[in-house]
Amino acid sequence: MTNDEIRDFLQNAIDENKVMLFMKGTPDEPRCGFSMRTSAALNALGVRYAAMDILPDPRIREELSGISGWPTIPQLFIDGKLVGGCDIVLEMYETGELAQTLGVEQPAEQPAAPEAAAPESAPLGLENRLG
C-alpha cells in the first residue's frame, strides 16, 4: 500500500465515522496510558466510535499527522474535525464539553480518569491492507 493510499484510507475513516479515534492499540487493548484514558472517556459517555491502531506501520502515524497537523497520538476526530489528544479530551470530559459536543448526557458521577470497558467501539484495521 502506498503512502497516498494510506492517507486516503485515513481520510475516509475520518469522513465516514462521526467519532474516530486514532490510538496506540485498540479500545480493548490500549498500548499506552494516553490512548487508554482517551478511549475510556468515550466509553464512560457510552458513545459509539471507530478506533484505529496506528502501531502496525509507522506510515500510518506519518500520514495521519500530515492530515491533522497534530504530532501526537491519540487523536480524536468528531464530525471530521480534530478535537485533539488525551489532555484536551480529558479536560473536555471533565467540564462536560465532550458530552455536549457528542450530544450525550454527562454521567452523574464522573470518575476523575474514566476507565470503562469498550462495548461500543469498532476497531478499523489497515494492517491487513498494508503490503
C-alpha positions, 0 to 999 in steps of 0.5 A: 500500500502506498503512502497516498493510499494510506492517507486516503484510507485515513481520510475516509475513516475520518469522513465516514465515522462521526467519532474516530479515534486514532490510538496506540492499540485498540479500545480493548487493548490500549498500548499506552496510558494516553490512548487508554484514558482517551478511549475510556472517556468515550466509553464512560459517555457510552458513545459509539466510535471507530478506533484505529491502531496506528502501531502496525506501520509507522506510515500510518502515524506519518500520514495521519499527522500530515492530515491533522497537523497534530504530532501526537497520538491519540487523536480524536476526530468528531464530525471530521474535525480534530478535537485533539489528544488525551489532555484536551479530551480529558479536560473536555470530559471533565467540564462536560464539553465532550458530552455536549459536543457528542450530544450525550448526557454527562454521567452523574458521577464522573470518575476523575480518569474514566476507565470503562470497558469498550462495548461500543467501539469498532476497531478499523484495521489497515494492517491487513491492507498494508503490503 
